[in-house]
Amino acid sequence: MDKRIIITAVCSALGSIGASGFALAETVGRYECNVVGAVSQEPIGDKDGHRITGVQYSCSGVDGLVKGAVYSGTSTSEWDGPQGTYLSGGGTVRAAGGLAVTQITEGKGAAVMKDGKPAGNESSGKALFKFASGTLATLSGRTVRWETKPAGVGRFSIEWTDDSETTIAVSTSKQ
């Protein structure tokens, strides 16, 4: 009899957790971006497809704390065929009454193919807000995870999420 009560309690608890969902890391912001100018590709010369790539981009904040903000960024990455590693990068966030500066601390990327042709890159990593003031001051010193997805020729999205551990939520409703 005691086993049934314990099993019922465990199943009820798991059912409640499953019904409420798991809270993923909090979204800090999402951008829609455009590559500015030409992407530089410098062959390293040791083997085919091994290159250093530099990109400049400009983004508009569409969600979260950075909604309405403008982000100007750059990145430098090493690519060995379709796989990339981010070596440096970051940018400046300009919002009404606020300013912040980011620095990429790590990142990996992979080429995305569509109909047998390159359609952009998907990438992810971590970044640090080295400076933030005004309306963006809460970002100062904060580490975020970033993820990019292609959105057309010369276009992509970036999503920043809080770098905290995944936690179990009591409710997934927004307040």
C-alpha positions as CSV (number, residue, x, y, z in Angstrom):
1,M,0.0,0.0,0.0
2,D,2.8,2.4,0.8
3,K,4.4,1.8,-2.6
4,R,1.2,2.9,-4.3
5,I,1.1,6.1,-2.4
6,I,4.7,6.9,-3.2
7,I,4.3,6.0,-6.9
8,T,1.1,8.1,-7.0
9,A,2.8,11.1,-5.4
10,V,5.9,10.8,-7.7
11,C,3.7,10.5,-10.8
12,S,1.5,13.4,-9.7
13,A,4.6,15.6,-9.2
14,L,6.1,14.6,-12.5
15,G,2.7,15.2,-14.2
16,S,2.5,18.7,-12.6
17,I,6.0,19.5,-13.8
18,G,5.3,18.2,-17.3
19,A,2.0,20.2,-17.5
20,S,3.7,23.4,-16.5
21,G,6.8,22.9,-18.7
22,F,10.4,23.6,-18.2
23,A,11.7,27.1,-18.2
24,L,14.5,27.5,-20.6
25,A,17.0,30.3,-20.1
26,E,15.4,33.7,-20.1
27,T,15.5,35.4,-23.5
28,V,17.5,38.6,-23.2
29,G,16.8,39.7,-26.8
30,R,16.5,38.9,-30.4
31,Y,17.8,40.7,-33.5
32,E,17.2,40.7,-37.2
33,C,20.5,41.4,-38.9
34,N,22.1,42.3,-42.3
35,V,25.6,41.8,-43.4
36,V,27.2,45.2,-44.1
37,G,29.6,45.2,-47.1
38,A,31.4,42.1,-48.4
39,V,32.4,39.2,-46.2
40,S,36.2,38.9,-46.2
41,Q,37.6,35.4,-46.8
42,E,41.3,34.9,-46.4
43,P,42.6,31.4,-47.4
44,I,45.1,30.1,-44.8
45,G,46.9,28.1,-47.5
46,D,47.6,24.9,-45.7
47,K,44.6,23.0,-47.3
48,D,41.6,23.7,-49.4
49,G,38.6,25.3,-47.5
50,H,40.7,26.4,-44.5
51,R,40.2,30.2,-44.2
52,I,39.7,33.2,-41.9
53,T,36.4,35.0,-42.4
54,G,35.5,38.5,-41.3
55,V,32.0,39.8,-41.2
56,Q,30.5,43.2,-40.2
57,Y,26.8,43.4,-39.5
58,S,24.0,45.7,-38.4
59,C,20.9,44.5,-36.4
60,S,17.6,45.8,-35.2
61,G,16.3,44.6,-31.9
62,V,12.9,42.9,-32.3
63,D,12.3,41.2,-28.9
64,G,13.2,41.4,-25.3
65,L,15.3,44.0,-23.5
66,V,16.9,45.0,-26.8
67,K,13.6,45.7,-28.6
68,G,14.1,48.8,-30.7
69,A,17.8,48.9,-30.1
70,V,20.5,48.9,-32.9
71,Y,23.4,46.5,-32.7
72,S,26.5,47.0,-34.8
73,G,28.9,44.0,-34.7
74,T,31.8,42.2,-36.2
75,S,33.2,38.7,-36.0
76,T,36.3,36.9,-37.1
77,S,36.2,33.1,-37.4
78,E,38.3,30.2,-38.7
79,W,36.6,27.8,-41.1
80,D,37.8,24.4,-42.0
81,G,35.3,23.5,-44.8
82,P,31.8,23.8,-43.4
83,Q,32.8,24.0,-39.7
84,G,33.8,27.3,-38.0
85,T,35.3,28.5,-34.7
86,Y,34.8,32.1,-33.6
87,L,38.1,33.8,-32.7
88,S,36.9,37.3,-31.9
89,G,33.9,39.5,-32.2
90,G,31.3,41.6,-30.5
91,G,29.7,44.9,-30.9
92,T,27.8,47.9,-29.6
93,V,24.2,48.0,-28.6
94,R,22.5,51.5,-28.8
95,A,19.1,51.8,-27.2
96,A,17.1,54.8,-26.2
97,G,18.9,56.0,-23.0
98,G,21.3,53.1,-23.0
99,L,24.6,51.7,-24.4
100,A,26.3,48.4,-24.1
101,V,29.4,46.6,-25.5
102,T,29.6,42.9,-26.1
103,Q,32.6,40.5,-26.6
104,I,32.3,37.0,-28.0
105,T,34.1,34.6,-25.6
106,E,33.4,31.4,-27.5
107,G,31.5,30.2,-30.6
108,K,31.1,27.4,-33.2
109,G,29.4,27.5,-36.5
110,A,28.3,25.3,-39.3
111,A,27.4,26.0,-42.9
112,V,23.7,25.5,-43.8
113,M,22.9,24.2,-47.3
114,K,19.5,24.6,-49.0
115,D,18.9,22.9,-52.4
116,G,22.6,22.0,-52.6
117,K,23.7,25.7,-52.2
118,P,25.1,27.6,-49.3
119,A,22.3,29.3,-47.4
120,G,24.3,30.9,-44.6
121,N,25.6,29.7,-41.2
122,E,24.1,28.6,-38.0
123,S,26.3,29.4,-35.0
124,S,26.2,29.5,-31.2
125,G,28.4,30.4,-28.3
126,K,28.8,32.8,-25.4
127,A,29.3,36.5,-25.1
128,L,30.1,38.9,-22.3
129,F,28.6,42.4,-21.8
130,K,31.9,44.2,-21.0
131,F,30.0,47.5,-20.5
132,A,26.4,48.6,-20.1
133,S,24.8,51.8,-19.0
134,G,21.5,53.6,-18.7
135,T,18.5,51.5,-19.8
136,L,20.8,48.6,-20.5
137,A,22.8,48.8,-17.2
138,T,21.3,45.4,-16.0
139,L,23.4,43.7,-18.7
140,S,26.8,45.0,-17.4
141,G,29.0,42.0,-16.6
142,R,26.4,39.5,-17.7
143,T,27.3,36.4,-19.8
144,V,24.7,35.4,-22.4
145,R,24.4,32.5,-24.9
146,W,24.0,33.5,-28.5
147,E,22.6,31.7,-31.4
148,T,22.3,32.7,-35.1
149,K,20.2,31.3,-37.9
150,P,20.2,32.3,-41.5
151,A,17.3,34.4,-42.8
152,G,18.1,34.9,-46.5
153,V,21.0,36.1,-48.5
154,G,23.1,38.4,-46.3
155,R,20.6,38.2,-43.5
156,F,20.4,36.3,-40.2
157,S,18.9,36.4,-36.7
158,I,20.7,36.5,-33.4
159,E,19.0,35.4,-30.1
160,W,20.6,36.1,-26.7
161,T,19.6,34.1,-23.7
162,D,20.7,34.2,-20.1
163,D,23.6,31.9,-19.4
164,S,22.1,30.5,-16.2
165,E,21.3,26.8,-15.7
166,T,18.0,25.5,-17.0
167,T,15.5,25.5,-14.1
168,I,12.1,23.9,-13.5
169,A,9.2,26.3,-13.7
170,V,6.1,26.3,-11.7
171,S,4.2,27.9,-14.5
172,T,5.0,28.9,-18.1
173,S,2.5,31.8,-18.2
174,K,3.8,35.3,-18.8
175,Q,3.0,37.9,-16.2
